Amino acid sequence: MFEGPVQDLIDELGRLPGIGPKSAQRIAFHLLATEEADVTRLQEALQKVKIGVVFCEVCGNVSEQPRCRICSDARRDATLVCVVEEPKDVVAVERTREFRGRYHVLGGALDPLSGVGPDQLRVRELLQRIGGAGDEPEIAEVILAMDPNTEGEATATYLVRLLRDFPGLTVTKLASGLPMGGDLEFADELTLGRALAGRRAL
């Protein structure tokens, strides 16, 4: 549609998740109108991400060092591990300020239709951590914090089957239910059903 480099930029931006053709075109023309110094800063930030960011050797979270700041923090409870799908999920749990343990990032969820099986995820590394590989303390509890969708449920079910064989290990799952500030009449049947099933004594 457009000539040379402009169309190339639109095509590349359109390959990013969540950016459709219209958004890609809008971003491309914004970049064309932006000061060169701003474009240079963006270019440098992209290069730093590719060159300077690695995945933590313990948990798989993004990090600038071989070990992320959470795994390096001696104040965190190393016997408590929260298993999440992606690094962005670590940020979501950290924002609650309720969790003082460590994490394990799987790198996705089971999705056979897209060709994602257990071998494409960091399941083996999780089993090694629980089995006491290295100089880490023995893990007492694993919290499964998968997304509440079909792939997340399948992943959690698969992990429960694997982890039940470890003696003395407690496996828990995030509670699911009604959001704060929500109305019962607008809750879907599945969410309301889970809220009822997961009710607790006061």
N, C-alpha and C positions, 0 to 999 in steps of 0.2 A: 504494500500500500504506500509506504513512505520510502524514501531513497536510502540506500546503503546503511551507514552506521546507525541512523535513527531507527530504522526497522529492526536492525540487529539488536539494538538495546531494548526495544519493545518486546521482541521475541524472548530475549533472555529474562527480562523482568516477568513476563507472562508464565515462565516456567516455575516461578517461586510459588510456594503453597499459599492459597488464599488470595492470590492476585489474578484477576481475570484480564481479558484483553483491554477493557476500558480503563481499568486501574493502571495497567502497565503503560498504556499510552499517556495517561495523566502524569504518572511519575516521570516518564521519559521527557516530556515537555517541561516539567518542573525542573529537572536536572539541566536541560538546555538553557533555561533562563536563570539558573543559579550562578552565583559568583564562582570563579575558578577555585578560590581557596576552600569553599565549602565542598566542592566536588572532590578536591584533593584530600580533605579530611575524611570523607566517606570512603574513598579509595584506600587510604591508609588503614582505616578501621577494618575494612574487609580483609586486607592483607594480614593484619595482626591476628585476626580471628583464625585464619587458615594456618599461619606460621606459629603463633604463640599459644594456642589453646590445645590442650591434650585431654584425654579422658583419664580420670583417677584410676590408679592401678588397683585400688581396693574396691571402690564402690561403682565406678563407671561414670561418675558425675563429671561435668566439664570443669577444667582446672588449668591454672597456669603452671602448676608444679606437678611432679609425679603423683603426689597425694593432695587431694583437695583440702580446703581449710576445715571442713567438718571432720574428715577422717584424721586430720592432724591435731584436732582439739582434744586434749586429754580430759577435759571436763565433760565430754559427751559420753553417754553410757554405751560402751561397746558391746554389751550383752543384748541390746535391744536394736533390732534392724527393721527398718520400714522399707518394703520392696515397692518400687514405683516403676512406671513404664518409661518415662522420659525425664531428662534433667529439669524441664520446666515444672514437673510435678514436685520435685524437691523444693523449689521456690514456693510453690503453693502451700506445702505442709509447713515450711519454715515460717511463713507469714502468720500462722496460727499462734506461734510461740508456745505451743503446748507439747511439742515433741523434743526430747533431749537425747535421743539415741542417735544412731547412724543410719545410713541409707544403703540401698542396693538398687542401681538403675539397670533395668533389663534391656533397655534400648528398643522398646516396642511391646507389642502384644501379639499373641498367637492369632494368625489370620491365614489359614490354609488356602483360601481363595486367592490371596495376593502372594502366596509362596513363602509366608513367614511361619516357620516351624520352630521347635525348641532349639535347633542348632543355630538359628539366626539370632537368638536372644542370649543374654548372659545368664542362662540357667545353670550351666556347669560351674561357673564361677561362684554362684550363690551356694550351690551344694558343697563346694570346696571350703567356702567361708564357714558354713555351719559345721562341716566335718572337722574344723579345727586346723586348717592349713595355715602355716606361718606362725608368727608369734602373737597373733590376736587372741583375746580372751574368748572363752566358749560362749556361743550365742544361746540365750535362754528363751527369747521370744522373737518371732518373726511376724510383723504386721503386714498384711497384704493390702496395698492401697492402689488397686487397679481402677481404671475408669469404669463407671457403671454402665457398660454397654456389652454387646455380645462378645466382642473380642476380649474385653477385660474380664468378663465372667469366665470365659473359657480358659484364660490364662490362670486366673485364681484357682479354678477347679483343678487344673493340671498340676499346679504347684502344691496344692493341698495333698494330692495323691503322692507326690514325691517326698514331701516333708513329714508325713505322718510316720515314716519309718525311723526317724531320728529320736532316740530315747530322751525323755526329759525336755523336749522342745515344745514350747507352746506356740501354736499357730493361730493368729487372730485375723480378723478382717474388719475394715472400716465399717462402721454402722451406716446404714442408709435410711433416709426418711424424708421428713418435711423440712423445707428450708425456713430459716427465721424470717418472719414478716410475711409468710405466705398464707393463703386462705385454703381451708380444706376443700372448698367447692371447686377450686381450680387445680387440685392435685390429681395426677393421673392414677389409674387403678394400681399399677405396679408400685409406684412410690408410696402410696397410701397403705398398700398391703404390706410392704416392707417395714414401714413405720409401725404398723400394728404388731407384726411378728417380732420386731426388735424392741418392743416396749420394755421399760425397766421400772422397778419398784422405786418409790420416792420415800 
